[in-house]
Amino acid sequence: MCKAEIPVGLVDFEIYLPDTFMDASELAKLTGIPENVIREKLGVNRKPVGGPDDHCVTMAIKAAKKLLDKTGISPEEIDLIIYPGEEYKEYICWTGSIKIQKELGAYNCWAFDISYRCAATPLALKLAKDLILTNDDINTVLIAGGNTNAYLVNYEDPNQTFMFDMAPSGHAAIIKRGYEKNLILGTGIHTEPIFADDVIPLLGGTKYPITHENLDKYGWKLVLPDPERMKRDLAERSLPAFIKPVDIALQKSGLTRADIDYLAIIHIKRSAHEAILQELGLRPEQSVYLEDYGHTGHTDQYLSLQLALEQGKVKPGDHVVFLGAGTGYAFTATVIRWG
């Protein structure tokens, strides 16, 4: 059997969400946006809010520990840990995956981080599969990441309305060589560099360090330098950009749009979600709109799949598409043949 024919499957996954939620009425008071607009246009009925211990890597570790307990996989079996989480985490210049390795006691593996914003989940699946297929000594990969970019959102800035759905979370998944269920098939990736400088924490990097003088100006939170131009470009480019990686992933999997059974997509505004489904020829029931969770970042696709399984929307043999997008902008999709 050649390497390309070796099955690589998703053994299982777990998510972590904070216990406390903010509902649409609270978000309305915080932002000054009418509650009905938050529910109907932004598509948020409620969303989790983090507590003092809900940090990126910490939440990833919690999800990973739950997953190892659930699957019975020991830390010693793990050959590689990939952290597809946010850079805004407990510390700067810090490798989260190695901290996860330490806390799990997974001393037989190596570990690395990837930085791809909320497009990182499909990329992590691709990397796990590709590294298994090209390295005979990698059999079991733990993917574990977290997102706390919600803490960077400035609710006083009306230009950031599209980020008001953001919420903290953690997730973990086990990918295994020779696992013949939940097969990871093709992945598609597309980038739109015109947006490279459009969503940035202006202060805190080497270009604009934080000083005593600028500390209280919220420049360390997310900033949109040219929101009107960004809005125009998104209106023109976002729908084709979401669709392109799906088509690439399907082509690499030997499939077409007609073969999609379920779309596990990140939370976006309701109209955009509906437009993507329509463009792909999917019915509303072939996805779950995450209006009761908001945008939990990298966890969205796993959360969507979990809800779909609970609701009987995904059955053995179905083709599930994970679809992500992250500021920068990057758009990613991975096909999984479930069961």
Backbone hydrogen bonds in HBPLUS format (Angstrom, degrees):
<---DONOR---> <-ACCEPTOR-->    atom                        ^
c    i                          cat <-CA-CA->   ^        H-A-AA   ^      H-
h    n   atom  resd res      DA  || num        DHA   H-A  angle D-A-AA Bond
n    s   type  num  typ     dist DA aas  dist angle  dist       angle   num
A0005-GLU N   A0002-CYS O   2.97 MM   3  5.50 149.4  2.07 113.2 122.3     1
A0006-ILE N   A0003-LYS O   3.10 MM   3  5.33 158.2  2.15 108.1 114.9     2
A0178-GLY N   A0007-PRO O   2.69 MM 171  4.93 140.9  1.84 174.0 162.0     3
A0184-ILE N   A0008-VAL O   2.94 MM 176  6.03 172.4  1.95 163.6 163.4     4
A0009-GLY N   A0176-LYS O   3.17 MM 167  5.61 157.5  2.22 153.2 151.4     5
A0176-LYS N   A0009-GLY O   2.98 MM 167  5.61 161.7  2.01 156.8 162.4     6
A0010-LEU N   A0182-ASN O   2.94 MM 172  5.28 159.4  1.98 134.1 137.7     7
A0011-VAL N   A0174-ILE O   2.82 MM 163  5.43 143.7  1.95 149.1 159.0     8
A0174-ILE N   A0012-ASP O   3.11 MM 162  5.82 160.2  2.15 161.1 163.8     9
A0014-GLU N   A0172-ALA O   2.86 MM 158  5.30 153.1  1.93 150.2 153.8    10
A0172-ALA N   A0014-GLU O   2.89 MM 158  5.30 146.3  2.00 156.7 154.8    11
A0016-TYR N   A0170-GLY O   2.74 MM 154  4.82 155.6  1.80 141.9 137.3    12
A0170-GLY N   A0016-TYR O   2.90 MM 154  4.82 149.9  1.99 143.5 145.5    13
A0049-VAL N   A0020-THR O   2.85 MM  29  5.74 160.9  1.89 147.0 147.8    14
A0022-MET N   A0047-LYS O   2.73 MM  25  5.41 164.5  1.75 161.7 162.2    15
A0047-LYS N   A0022-MET O   2.84 MM  25  5.41 143.2  1.98 143.1 155.2    16
A0026-GLU N   A0023-ASP O   3.06 MM   3  5.44 121.9  2.41 106.0 119.7    17
A0027-LEU N   A0023-ASP O   3.01 MM   4  6.33 157.8  2.06 154.0 161.1    18
A0024-ALA N   A0045-ASN O   2.87 MM  21  5.09 137.7  2.05 145.0 134.5    19
A0028-ALA N   A0024-ALA O   2.85 MM   4  5.99 145.2  1.97 142.0 151.6    20
A0029-LYS N   A0025-SER O   3.14 MM   4  6.42 153.6  2.22 141.1 146.6    21
A0030-LEU N   A0026-GLU O   3.03 MM   4  6.27 150.0  2.13 143.4 152.0    22
A0031-THR N   A0027-LEU O   2.99 MM   4  6.09 147.5  2.10 145.7 153.0    23
A0032-GLY N   A0028-ALA O   2.75 MM   4  5.36 146.9  1.85 147.1 154.3    24
A0037-VAL N   A0034-PRO O   3.04 MM   3  5.37 127.8  2.32 105.5 118.8    25
A0038-ILE N   A0034-PRO O   3.15 MM   4  6.55 154.9  2.22 152.4 159.7    26
A0039-ARG N   A0035-GLU O   2.98 MM   4  6.28 159.4  2.02 153.5 158.6    27
A0040-GLU N   A0036-ASN O   2.85 MM   4  5.82 166.1  1.87 145.1 149.9    28
A0041-LYS N   A0037-VAL O   2.83 MM   4  5.13 145.2  1.95 128.0 139.6    29
A0042-LEU N   A0037-VAL O   3.08 MM   5  6.56 159.8  2.12 153.5 159.9    30
A0043-GLY N   A0038-ILE O   2.95 MM   5  6.09 108.7  2.48 130.7 149.3    31
A0044-VAL N   A0038-ILE O   2.97 MM   6  5.80 169.3  1.98 140.9 144.0    32
A0270-ARG N   A0041-LYS O   3.30 MM 229  5.88 145.3  2.43 145.8 154.7    33
A0045-ASN N   A0291-GLU O   2.63 MM 246  5.47 173.1  1.64 150.9 153.3    34
A0054-ASP N   A0051-GLY O   3.12 MM   3  5.32 169.4  2.13 115.2 117.8    35
A0059-MET N   A0055-HIS O   2.85 MM   4  5.92 161.7  1.88 159.6 163.1    36
A0060-ALA N   A0056-CYS O   3.06 MM   4  6.34 152.4  2.14 144.8 153.1    37
A0061-ILE N   A0057-VAL O   2.88 MM   4  6.11 154.1  1.95 150.4 156.8    38
A0062-LYS N   A0058-THR O   3.06 MM   4  6.35 156.0  2.11 144.5 150.8    39
A0063-ALA N   A0059-MET O   3.02 MM   4  6.29 160.8  2.06 148.7 153.2    40
A0064-ALA N   A0060-ALA O   2.87 MM   4  6.07 156.4  1.93 146.9 154.2    41
A0065-LYS N   A0061-ILE O   2.88 MM   4  6.07 161.9  1.91 155.9 159.5    42
A0066-LYS N   A0062-LYS O   3.15 MM   4  6.33 161.0  2.19 145.6 150.6    43
A0067-LEU N   A0063-ALA O   2.97 MM   4  6.18 151.2  2.05 144.2 152.6    44
A0068-LEU N   A0064-ALA O   2.93 MM   4  6.21 160.5  1.96 154.8 158.7    45
A0069-ASP N   A0065-LYS O   3.07 MM   4  6.24 161.5  2.11 148.0 153.1    46
A0070-LYS N   A0066-LYS O   2.93 MM   4  6.08 151.8  2.01 142.7 151.1    47
A0071-THR N   A0067-LEU O   2.91 MM   4  6.09 156.9  1.96 154.2 159.0    48
A0072-GLY N   A0068-LEU O   2.89 MM   4  5.63 138.6  2.06 140.9 150.4    49
A0077-GLU N   A0074-SER O   2.99 MM   3  5.49 153.1  2.06 114.6 122.4    50
A0078-ILE N   A0075-PRO O   3.20 MM   3  5.59 155.6  2.27 109.7 116.6    51
A0079-ASP N   A0140-THR O   2.88 MM  61  5.44 165.5  1.90 149.4 154.3    52
A0142-LEU N   A0080-LEU O   2.87 MM  62  6.27 165.2  1.89 164.4 166.2    53
A0081-ILE N   A0110-TRP O   3.00 MM  29  6.45 146.2  2.12 146.7 156.8    54
A0112-PHE N   A0081-ILE O   3.06 MM  31  6.57 151.9  2.14 161.5 169.6    55
A0082-ILE N   A0142-LEU O   2.88 MM  60  6.33 158.5  1.92 157.3 164.1    56
A0144-ALA N   A0082-ILE O   2.96 MM  62  6.36 162.8  1.99 162.5 167.5    57
A0083-TYR N   A0112-PHE O   3.00 MM  29  6.35 159.0  2.04 149.3 154.9    58
A0114-ILE N   A0083-TYR O   2.92 MM  31  6.14 158.2  1.97 153.7 149.2    59
A0086-GLU N   A0146-GLY O   3.02 MM  60  6.36 152.3  2.09 157.2 166.0    60
A0089-LYS N   A0087-GLU O   2.90 MM   2  5.53 116.9  2.30 112.8  95.3    61
A0099-LYS N   A0096-GLY O   3.11 MM   3  5.17 121.3  2.47  98.1 112.7    62
A0100-ILE N   A0096-GLY O   2.98 MM   4  6.35 153.9  2.05 152.0 159.7    63
A0101-GLN N   A0097-SER O   2.91 MM   4  6.18 155.9  1.97 142.6 149.4    64
A0102-LYS N   A0098-ILE O   2.95 MM   4  6.19 155.1  2.01 143.0 149.0    65
A0103-GLU N   A0099-LYS O   2.96 MM   4  6.22 168.0  1.97 154.5 156.6    66
A0104-LEU N   A0100-ILE O   2.99 MM   4  6.13 146.1  2.11 150.9 159.5    67
A0105-GLY N   A0101-GLN O   3.04 MM   4  6.01 126.5  2.34 138.1 151.4    68
A0106-ALA N   A0101-GLN O   3.04 MM   5  5.12 155.1  2.11 150.7 152.8    69
A0105-GLY N   A0102-LYS O   3.13 MM   3  5.14 137.9  2.32  97.1 109.2    70
A0119-ALA N   A0116-TYR O   3.11 MM   3  5.63 157.5  2.16 135.6 139.7    71
A0120-ALA N   A0117-ARG O   3.21 MM   3  5.89 155.5  2.27 125.6 126.4    72
A0124-ALA N   A0120-ALA O   2.80 MM   4  5.94 153.9  1.87 153.7 159.8    73
A0125-LEU N   A0121-THR O   3.18 MM   4  6.49 155.0  2.24 149.3 155.5    74
A0126-LYS N   A0122-PRO O   2.96 MM   4  6.27 158.0  2.01 151.0 156.9    75
A0127-LEU N   A0123-LEU O   2.87 MM   4  6.14 164.8  1.90 154.7 158.7    76
A0128-ALA N   A0124-ALA O   2.89 MM   4  6.05 163.1  1.92 149.0 153.8    77
A0129-LYS N   A0125-LEU O   3.02 MM   4  6.19 167.9  2.03 148.9 152.1    78
A0130-ASP N   A0126-LYS O   2.81 MM   4  5.97 173.0  1.82 158.5 161.0    79
A0131-LEU N   A0127-LEU O   2.86 MM   4  5.89 162.0  1.89 151.0 155.8    80
A0132-ILE N   A0128-ALA O   3.05 MM   4  6.19 150.5  2.14 143.5 151.5    81
A0133-LEU N   A0129-LYS O   2.97 MM   4  6.24 162.5  2.00 155.2 159.8    82
A0134-THR N   A0130-ASP O   3.06 MM   4  6.18 130.3  2.32 139.4 151.6    83
A0138-ILE N   A0135-ASN O   3.15 MM   3  5.58 167.3  2.17 117.7 118.9    84
A0177-ARG N   A0139-ASN O   2.77 MM  38  4.93 159.8  1.81 149.0 154.4    85
A0141-VAL N   A0175-ILE O   2.81 MM  34  5.08 171.3  1.81 157.9 160.8    86
A0175-ILE N   A0141-VAL O   2.85 MM  34  5.08 166.7  1.87 153.3 157.8    87
A0143-ILE N   A0173-ALA O   2.81 MM  30  5.08 173.0  1.82 158.6 161.1    88
A0173-ALA N   A0143-ILE O   2.75 MM  30  5.08 146.9  1.86 146.6 154.2    89
A0145-GLY N   A0171-HIS O   3.03 MM  26  5.56 147.2  2.14 139.6 149.8    90
A0171-HIS N   A0145-GLY O   2.90 MM  26  5.56 153.1  1.97 161.1 162.8    91
A0147-ASN N   A0169-SER O   2.99 MM  22  5.56 152.1  2.07 154.4 155.2    92
A0169-SER N   A0147-ASN O   3.21 MM  22  5.56 145.4  2.33 141.2 149.5    93
A0151-TYR N   A0148-THR O   2.98 MM   3  5.77 158.9  2.02 120.5 125.5    94
A0152-LEU N   A0149-ASN O   2.85 MM   3  5.20 157.3  1.90 110.8 118.6    95
A0153-VAL N   A0150-ALA O   3.33 MM   3  5.45 160.4  2.37 103.4 109.0    96
A0222-LEU N   A0152-LEU O   2.93 MM  70  5.58 163.4  1.96 138.0 142.8    97
A0157-ASP N   A0154-ASN O   3.05 MM   3  5.66 168.8  2.06 120.9 124.3    98
A0160-GLN N   A0157-ASP O   3.02 MM   3  5.72 164.9  2.04 121.8 126.8    99
A0161-THR N   A0158-PRO O   3.37 MM   3  5.53 153.0  2.45 113.9 112.1   100
A0163-MET N   A0160-GLN O   2.80 MM   3  5.48 161.9  1.83 124.3 130.6   101
A0164-PHE N   A0161-THR O   3.05 MM   3  5.25 167.0  2.06 112.5 116.6   102
A0166-MET N   A0163-MET O   3.12 MM   3  5.63 170.2  2.13 120.5 122.8   103
A0295-HIS N   A0165-ASP O   2.76 MM 130  5.39 163.8  1.78 128.2 133.8   104
A0167-ALA N   A0295-HIS O   2.81 MM 128  5.68 142.4  1.95 147.0 139.6   105
A0183-LEU N   A0337-ARG O   3.01 MM 154  5.11 118.5  2.40 149.5 139.7   106
A0337-ARG N   A0183-LEU O   2.89 MM 154  5.11 154.3  1.95 147.3 151.9   107
A0185-LEU N   A0335-VAL O   2.79 MM 150  5.24 165.5  1.81 162.6 163.1   108
A0335-VAL N   A0186-GLY O   2.97 MM 149  5.64 159.4  2.01 163.0 169.8   109
A0188-GLY N   A0333-ALA O   2.78 MM 145  5.20 156.1  1.84 148.4 156.5   110
A0333-ALA N   A0188-GLY O   2.92 MM 145  5.20 146.8  2.03 152.1 154.9   111
A0190-HIS N   A0331-PHE O   2.82 MM 141  5.14 155.1  1.88 157.3 162.2   112
A0331-PHE N   A0190-HIS O   2.72 MM 141  5.14 157.3  1.77 164.2 170.0   113
A0192-GLU N   A0329-TYR O   2.89 MM 137  5.25 164.8  1.92 154.9 157.0   114
A0195-PHE N   A0192-GLU O   3.18 MM   3  6.24 174.1  2.18 131.5 132.8   115
A0196-ALA N   A0193-PRO O   3.02 MM   3  5.01 165.0  2.04 116.0 115.9   116
A0198-ASP N   A0195-PHE O   3.15 MM   3  5.21 170.6  2.16 118.3 117.8   117
A0200-ILE N   A0223-VAL O   3.03 MM  23  5.31 167.4  2.05 155.1 155.5   118
A0223-VAL N   A0200-ILE O   2.66 MM  23  5.31 143.7  1.79 129.9 140.4   119
A0203-LEU N   A0219-GLY O   2.95 MM  16  5.19 169.0  1.96 123.0 122.6   120
A0204-GLY N   A0208-TYR O   2.83 MM   4  6.08 150.6  1.92 149.7 153.8   121
A0215-LEU N   A0211-THR O   3.08 MM   4  5.82 124.1  2.40 147.1 158.0   122
A0217-LYS N   A0214-ASN O   3.17 MM   3  5.45 167.1  2.18 118.6 119.8   123
A0221-LYS N   A0218-TYR O   3.06 MM   3  5.42 156.3  2.12 107.1 114.6   124
A0230-MET N   A0226-ASP O   3.08 MM   4  6.25 164.0  2.11 156.8 161.9   125
A0231-LYS N   A0227-PRO O   2.89 MM   4  5.99 157.1  1.94 144.4 150.5   126
A0232-ARG N   A0228-GLU O   3.09 MM   4  6.35 158.1  2.13 146.3 151.4   127
A0233-ASP N   A0229-ARG O   2.99 MM   4  6.24 165.4  2.01 154.1 157.8   128
A0234-LEU N   A0230-MET O   2.85 MM   4  6.03 157.8  1.90 153.1 159.5   129
A0235-ALA N   A0231-LYS O   3.05 MM   4  6.20 157.0  2.11 145.1 151.0   130
A0236-GLU N   A0232-ARG O   3.28 MM   4  6.57 144.0  2.42 140.9 149.7   131
A0237-ARG N   A0233-ASP O   2.85 MM   4  5.93 155.9  1.91 151.9 159.1   132
A0238-SER N   A0234-LEU O   2.89 MM   4  5.01 162.4  1.92 136.9 140.6   133
A0241-ALA N   A0237-ARG O   3.00 MM   4  6.01 152.0  2.08 153.2 162.2   134
A0242-PHE N   A0238-SER O   2.88 MM   4  6.10 146.8  1.99 153.0 160.9   135
A0243-ILE N   A0239-LEU O   3.14 MM   4  6.36 156.7  2.19 152.0 158.2   136
A0244-LYS N   A0240-PRO O   2.95 MM   4  6.04 154.0  2.02 149.4 155.3   137
A0246-VAL N   A0243-ILE O   3.05 MM   3  5.29 122.2  2.40 105.2 120.4   138
A0247-ASP N   A0243-ILE O   3.09 MM   4  6.43 160.4  2.13 161.4 166.9   139
A0248-ILE N   A0244-LYS O   3.02 MM   4  6.32 156.4  2.08 151.9 159.0   140
A0249-ALA N   A0245-PRO O   2.85 MM   4  5.98 164.9  1.88 146.5 150.6   141
A0250-LEU N   A0246-VAL O   2.89 MM   4  6.10 159.5  1.93 152.0 157.9   142
A0251-GLN N   A0247-ASP O   2.94 MM   4  6.07 160.9  1.97 145.1 150.5   143
A0252-LYS N   A0248-ILE O   2.96 MM   4  6.20 158.1  2.00 151.8 157.6   144
A0253-SER N   A0249-ALA O   3.05 MM   4  6.19 126.6  2.34 134.1 148.1   145
A0253-SER N   A0250-LEU O   3.00 MM   3  4.96 132.7  2.23  94.7 108.6   146
A0255-LEU N   A0250-LEU O   2.81 MM   5  4.83 172.9  1.81 146.5 144.7   147
A0254-GLY N   A0251-GLN O   3.16 MM   3  5.09 160.5  2.20 101.1 107.1   148
A0259-ASP N   A0256-THR O   2.91 MM   3  5.46 158.5  1.96 115.5 122.6   149
A0260-ILE N   A0257-ARG O   3.15 MM   3  5.57 166.5  2.17 113.7 118.0   150
A0261-ASP N   A0319-HIS O   2.96 MM  58  5.23 162.9  1.99 145.0 148.5   151
A0262-TYR N   A0319-HIS O   3.21 MM  57  6.52 150.9  2.30 153.8 149.7   152
A0321-VAL N   A0262-TYR O   2.92 MM  59  6.34 160.1  1.96 158.3 164.3   153
A0263-LEU N   A0286-GLN O   2.90 MM  23  6.29 159.9  1.94 165.0 171.2   154
A0264-ALA N   A0321-VAL O   2.78 MM  57  5.86 158.3  1.83 151.8 159.1   155
A0323-LEU N   A0264-ALA O   2.90 MM  59  6.13 160.8  1.94 149.1 148.9   156
A0266-ILE N   A0323-LEU O   3.23 MM  57  6.60 142.1  2.38 158.8 168.7   157
A0272-ALA N   A0269-LYS O   3.10 MM   3  5.56 122.9  2.44 109.8 123.3   158
A0273-HIS N   A0269-LYS O   3.09 MM   4  6.37 160.5  2.13 157.6 163.8   159
A0274-GLU N   A0270-ARG O   3.01 MM   4  6.28 162.7  2.04 154.7 158.9   160
A0275-ALA N   A0271-SER O   2.97 MM   4  6.13 149.7  2.06 139.7 148.3   161
A0276-ILE N   A0272-ALA O   3.02 MM   4  6.24 155.3  2.08 150.9 156.0   162
A0277-LEU N   A0273-HIS O   3.16 MM   4  6.45 164.6  2.18 150.4 154.2   163
A0278-GLN N   A0274-GLU O   2.98 MM   4  6.18 162.1  2.02 147.9 153.1   164
A0279-GLU N   A0275-ALA O   2.91 MM   4  6.09 158.9  1.96 146.1 151.9   165
A0280-LEU N   A0276-ILE O   3.03 MM   4  6.22 148.8  2.13 148.0 155.7   166
A0282-LEU N   A0277-LEU O   2.84 MM   5  4.96 167.5  1.85 152.7 149.5   167
A0281-GLY N   A0278-GLN O   3.06 MM   3  5.02 153.9  2.13 101.1 109.3   168
A0286-GLN N   A0283-ARG O   2.90 MM   3  5.44 163.4  1.93 121.4 126.1   169
A0287-SER N   A0284-PRO O   3.29 MM   3  5.98 139.0  2.47 123.0 123.3   170
A0291-GLU N   A0289-TYR O   2.86 MM   2  5.66 141.1  2.01  96.9  90.7   171
A0293-TYR N   A0290-LEU O   3.14 MM   3  5.41 163.5  2.17 113.7 116.0   172
A0294-GLY N   A0290-LEU O   2.91 MM   4  5.81 145.4  2.03 162.7 169.9   173
A0300-ASP N   A0297-GLY O   3.15 MM   3  5.83 165.2  2.17 121.6 125.6   174
A0302-TYR N   A0299-THR O   3.06 MM   3  5.49 115.1  2.50 112.0 127.0   175
A0303-LEU N   A0299-THR O   2.91 MM   4  6.08 163.1  1.94 162.6 168.0   176
A0304-SER N   A0300-ASP O   2.79 MM   4  5.98 160.2  1.83 154.0 159.4   177
A0305-LEU N   A0301-GLN O   2.94 MM   4  6.15 158.8  1.99 145.4 151.0   178
A0306-GLN N   A0302-TYR O   2.85 MM   4  6.05 159.1  1.89 147.7 153.9   179
A0307-LEU N   A0303-LEU O   2.98 MM   4  6.21 164.2  2.01 152.6 155.9   180
A0308-ALA N   A0304-SER O   2.92 MM   4  6.11 153.9  1.99 145.3 153.3   181
A0309-LEU N   A0305-LEU O   2.89 MM   4  6.12 157.2  1.94 154.1 159.1   182
A0310-GLU N   A0306-GLN O   3.02 MM   4  6.27 158.2  2.07 147.0 153.1   183
A0311-GLN N   A0307-LEU O   2.93 MM   4  6.11 142.2  2.07 143.0 153.4   184
A0313-LYS N   A0308-ALA O   2.79 MM   5  4.88 157.3  1.84 153.5 151.3   185
A0312-GLY N   A0309-LEU O   3.25 MM   3  5.10 161.1  2.29  99.5 105.0   186
A0318-ASP N   A0315-LYS O   3.06 MM   3  5.76 158.6  2.10 146.5 148.5   187
A0317-GLY N   A0338-TRP O   2.59 MM  21  5.33 167.8  1.61 154.4 153.8   188
A0338-TRP N   A0318-ASP O   2.76 MM  20  5.35 153.0  1.83 171.0 167.8   189
A0320-VAL N   A0336-ILE O   2.78 MM  16  5.10 169.9  1.79 162.5 160.0   190
A0336-ILE N   A0320-VAL O   2.74 MM  16  5.10 161.5  1.77 156.3 162.4   191
A0322-PHE N   A0334-THR O   2.83 MM  12  5.17 162.8  1.86 159.0 160.1   192
A0334-THR N   A0322-PHE O   2.96 MM  12  5.17 146.2  2.07 137.3 147.8   193
A0324-GLY N   A0332-THR O   2.84 MM   8  5.18 167.9  1.85 151.7 155.1   194
A0332-THR N   A0324-GLY O   2.96 MM   8  5.18 162.9  1.99 134.4 139.4   195
A0326-GLY N   A0330-ALA O   2.86 MM   4  5.27 154.6  1.92 147.6 155.2   196
A0330-ALA N   A0326-GLY O   2.85 MM   4  5.27 152.7  1.92 146.7 155.5   197
